């Protein structure tokens, strides 16, 4: 069950047992458009014996404002989030983009601010979801689903900021009935980039159409990713092309294939 209490100390350097409680930072897109991804993440943790704290007043990580040059606005939003994670336990983010904002950009955002030191306590406890499942929980998955084929899109942030692009592959490779097909130019951006898609629509559209074509050419049944922004962008392009490829967040995909439904 989702709990509200824990005082277990945890750091990346810890060689002790896995944490019994974590924070979940849900992200805007999961909250508003892909809630089942967040629910599935909770299920995955609880199955591993890890309780989840979900601060109800969490909002945005501040990335849209930061990327658009609105430092003061981003700082105000980020500062509000820092107060929500006081206990020394991991903070799990089911999005490499939002995890990257906190882990990589918060130190720059808070530079020379009175509360700059407090940022590093939070930054050092942030994990992207697939990173935490593989590196800390070391999950072993049993595939209960029918044979299927998937294409994977790892976001730019997963590849170049969080450096966790390979974690999603290692999780999928545990599923014996899942065949992973690599799209052409898999390392290239899908064109979303948050406000980039709004400010540069022509460039963004050209990029996502090329990405969608590469994924369509795999012949896969599903598109899997760890960032809902990319999934929304590519999924929309696939739909406009009348593609039969569906898209799903890695948390939801893993949970759907590895749990036994109650009769």
C-alpha positions as CSV (number, residue, x, y, z in Angstrom):
1,X,0.0,0.0,0.0
2,X,1.1,3.6,-0.4
3,X,2.4,4.8,2.9
4,X,3.3,8.1,4.4
5,X,6.0,7.2,6.9
6,X,9.7,6.2,6.6
7,X,13.0,7.1,8.1
8,X,15.4,4.7,6.4
9,X,18.7,6.2,5.3
10,X,19.7,5.6,1.7
11,X,22.4,6.8,-0.6
12,X,23.8,5.7,-4.0
13,X,26.9,4.4,-2.2
14,X,24.8,2.2,0.2
15,X,25.8,-1.5,0.1
16,X,23.0,-2.5,2.5
17,X,19.6,-3.9,1.8
18,X,17.3,-2.4,-0.7
19,X,15.2,0.5,0.6
20,X,11.8,-0.4,2.1
21,X,10.2,3.0,1.1
22,X,10.6,5.4,-1.8
23,X,9.1,8.7,-2.9
24,X,7.4,8.8,-6.3
25,X,7.6,12.0,-8.3
26,X,4.7,11.4,-10.7
27,X,5.4,14.0,-13.4
28,X,2.8,16.2,-15.2
29,X,2.2,14.0,-18.2
30,X,1.6,10.9,-16.1
31,X,-0.7,12.7,-13.8
32,X,-2.8,14.2,-16.6
33,X,-2.5,11.8,-19.6
34,X,-0.9,8.5,-18.6
35,X,-2.0,7.8,-15.0
36,X,-1.8,4.1,-15.5
37,X,2.0,4.4,-15.9
38,X,2.2,5.8,-12.4
39,X,-0.1,3.2,-10.9
40,X,1.9,0.5,-12.6
41,X,5.1,1.9,-11.2
42,X,3.6,1.7,-7.7
43,X,2.6,-1.9,-8.3
44,X,6.1,-2.9,-9.4
45,X,7.6,-1.4,-6.3
46,X,5.1,-2.9,-3.9
47,X,5.7,-6.4,-5.5
48,X,9.3,-5.9,-4.6
49,X,8.4,-5.1,-1.0
50,X,8.9,-1.4,-1.4
51,X,6.4,1.0,0.0
52,X,5.6,4.2,-1.9
53,X,5.1,7.8,-0.7
54,X,3.3,10.0,-3.2
55,X,3.3,13.6,-2.0
56,X,-0.1,14.9,-2.9
57,X,0.9,18.5,-3.5
58,X,3.6,17.8,-6.0
59,X,3.3,19.6,-9.3
60,X,5.7,20.3,-12.2
61,X,9.5,19.9,-12.0
62,X,9.9,23.3,-13.6
63,X,11.4,22.1,-16.9
64,X,9.1,24.0,-19.3
65,X,9.8,27.3,-17.7
66,X,13.5,26.5,-17.4
67,X,13.8,25.5,-21.1
68,X,12.0,28.7,-22.1
69,X,14.3,31.0,-20.2
70,X,12.0,31.8,-17.3
71,X,14.5,31.2,-14.5
72,X,12.5,32.9,-11.7
73,X,9.4,31.0,-12.5
74,X,11.3,27.7,-12.8
75,X,13.0,28.4,-9.5
76,X,9.7,29.0,-7.7
77,X,8.2,25.7,-9.0
78,X,11.4,23.8,-8.2
79,X,11.6,25.2,-4.7
80,X,8.1,24.0,-3.9
81,X,9.0,20.5,-5.0
82,X,12.1,20.3,-2.8
83,X,10.1,20.7,0.3
84,X,8.1,17.6,-0.5
85,X,10.9,15.1,-0.1
86,X,12.5,15.6,3.3
87,X,13.2,12.0,4.3
88,X,16.5,10.4,3.3
89,X,15.0,7.9,0.9
90,X,15.2,7.5,-2.9
91,X,13.1,9.7,-5.2
92,X,11.9,7.8,-8.2
93,X,10.9,9.6,-11.4
94,X,9.2,7.6,-14.2
95,X,10.6,9.9,-16.8
96,X,14.2,10.5,-17.7
97,X,13.3,14.0,-18.8
98,X,12.0,15.1,-15.5
99,X,14.6,13.2,-13.6
100,X,17.2,14.9,-15.7
101,X,15.8,18.3,-14.9
102,X,16.1,17.7,-11.2
103,X,19.4,15.8,-11.2
104,X,21.3,17.8,-13.9
105,X,19.7,21.2,-14.0
106,X,18.6,22.0,-10.5
107,X,22.2,22.6,-9.3
108,X,22.5,25.3,-12.0
109,X,19.0,26.7,-11.3
110,X,19.8,27.1,-7.6
111,X,23.4,28.3,-8.0
112,X,24.1,31.1,-5.5
113,X,20.7,30.9,-4.0
114,X,20.4,30.8,-0.2
115,X,19.1,27.2,-0.3
116,X,21.6,26.0,-2.9
117,X,23.1,23.4,-0.5
118,X,19.7,21.7,0.1
119,X,19.4,20.9,-3.6
120,X,22.2,18.4,-3.5
121,X,20.5,16.3,-0.9
122,X,17.6,15.9,-3.2
123,X,19.6,15.5,-6.4
124,X,21.7,12.7,-5.0
125,X,18.5,10.7,-4.2
126,X,16.9,11.0,-7.7
127,X,16.6,7.9,-9.9
128,X,14.9,7.4,-13.2
129,X,12.5,4.4,-12.9
130,X,14.3,1.9,-15.1
131,X,17.6,2.8,-13.5
132,X,16.1,2.0,-10.0
133,X,14.5,-1.2,-11.1
134,X,17.7,-2.6,-12.6
135,X,20.5,-1.1,-10.5
136,X,19.0,-0.9,-7.0
137,X,16.1,-3.4,-6.9
138,X,17.7,-5.7,-9.4
139,X,14.3,-7.1,-10.4
140,X,13.9,-10.5,-11.9
141,X,10.9,-10.6,-14.3
142,X,8.8,-13.6,-15.4
143,X,6.9,-13.0,-18.6
144,X,3.3,-14.1,-18.4
145,X,2.2,-12.5,-21.7
146,X,1.7,-13.8,-25.2
147,X,4.5,-13.5,-27.8
148,X,4.8,-9.9,-29.1
149,X,7.3,-7.6,-30.8
150,X,8.2,-4.1,-29.6
151,X,10.2,-1.1,-30.7
152,X,11.9,1.0,-28.1
153,X,12.4,4.8,-28.0
154,X,14.8,6.0,-25.4
155,X,14.6,9.8,-25.0
156,X,17.4,12.2,-25.5
157,X,17.5,12.8,-21.8
158,X,17.7,9.1,-21.0
159,X,20.7,8.8,-23.4
160,X,22.6,12.1,-22.8
161,X,21.7,13.4,-19.3
162,X,20.7,10.4,-17.2
163,X,22.7,7.9,-19.2
164,X,20.2,5.1,-18.6
165,X,19.1,4.3,-22.1
166,X,20.3,0.7,-21.8
167,X,18.2,0.0,-18.7
168,X,14.9,-0.3,-20.6
169,X,16.5,-2.8,-22.9
170,X,17.8,-4.9,-20.1
171,X,14.4,-5.1,-18.5
172,X,12.7,-6.0,-21.8
173,X,15.3,-8.6,-22.5
174,X,14.2,-10.5,-19.4
175,X,10.8,-11.1,-20.9
176,X,11.1,-14.3,-22.9
177,X,8.0,-13.7,-25.1
178,X,9.0,-10.2,-26.1
179,X,11.1,-9.6,-29.2
180,X,12.8,-6.2,-29.2
181,X,13.4,-4.7,-32.7
182,X,15.8,-1.8,-33.0
183,X,14.5,1.1,-35.2
184,X,16.8,2.9,-37.6
185,X,18.5,5.9,-36.1
186,X,17.2,5.0,-32.7
187,X,19.5,7.5,-31.0
188,X,17.9,10.5,-32.8
189,X,15.4,12.9,-31.1
190,X,11.7,12.5,-31.7
191,X,11.2,16.2,-32.0
192,X,9.2,16.8,-28.8
193,X,11.5,18.6,-26.5
194,X,8.6,20.1,-24.5
195,X,8.2,23.7,-25.6
196,X,10.4,23.1,-28.6
197,X,7.5,21.4,-30.3
198,X,5.4,24.5,-29.8
199,X,8.0,27.1,-30.7
200,X,9.5,25.2,-33.7
201,X,6.5,23.2,-35.0
202,X,7.8,22.7,-38.5
203,X,11.1,21.3,-37.4
204,X,9.4,19.2,-34.7
205,X,6.9,17.8,-37.1
206,X,9.6,16.8,-39.6
207,X,11.6,15.1,-36.9
208,X,8.6,13.1,-35.5
209,X,7.4,12.0,-38.9
210,X,10.9,10.6,-39.6
211,X,10.9,8.9,-36.2
212,X,7.4,7.5,-36.7
213,X,8.4,6.1,-40.1
214,X,11.4,4.3,-38.7
215,X,9.3,2.7,-35.9
216,X,6.6,1.8,-38.4
217,X,9.2,0.1,-40.6
218,X,10.2,-2.3,-37.7
219,X,6.8,-4.0,-38.0
220,X,6.6,-4.1,-34.2
221,X,3.2,-4.4,-32.5
222,X,4.0,-1.8,-29.7
223,X,6.2,1.2,-29.1
224,X,7.7,1.2,-25.6
225,X,9.4,4.2,-23.9
226,X,10.2,5.7,-20.5
227,X,9.2,9.3,-21.3
228,X,5.5,10.1,-21.9
229,X,6.3,13.2,-23.8
230,X,8.1,11.2,-26.5
231,X,5.4,8.5,-26.4
232,X,2.7,11.1,-26.9
233,X,4.5,12.8,-29.7
234,X,5.5,9.7,-31.6
235,X,2.2,8.0,-30.8
236,X,0.3,10.9,-32.3
237,X,2.3,10.8,-35.5
238,X,1.7,7.1,-35.8
239,X,-2.0,7.5,-35.3
240,X,-2.2,10.2,-38.0
241,X,-0.4,7.8,-40.3
242,X,-3.1,5.1,-39.5
243,X,-0.4,2.9,-38.0
244,X,-1.5,-0.1,-36.0
245,X,1.4,0.3,-33.5
246,X,0.2,1.2,-30.1
247,X,2.4,3.0,-27.5
248,X,2.8,2.3,-23.8
249,X,5.1,3.4,-20.9
250,X,7.6,0.9,-19.8
251,X,6.1,0.7,-16.3
252,X,2.6,-0.2,-17.6
253,X,4.1,-2.7,-20.1
254,X,6.2,-4.5,-17.4
255,X,3.3,-4.7,-15.0
256,X,0.8,-5.9,-17.5
257,X,3.1,-8.7,-18.6
258,X,4.4,-9.9,-15.3
259,X,1.5,-9.9,-12.8
260,X,-1.2,-12.5,-12.4
261,X,-4.7,-11.0,-12.6
262,X,-7.0,-11.9,-9.8
263,X,-9.7,-14.4,-11.0
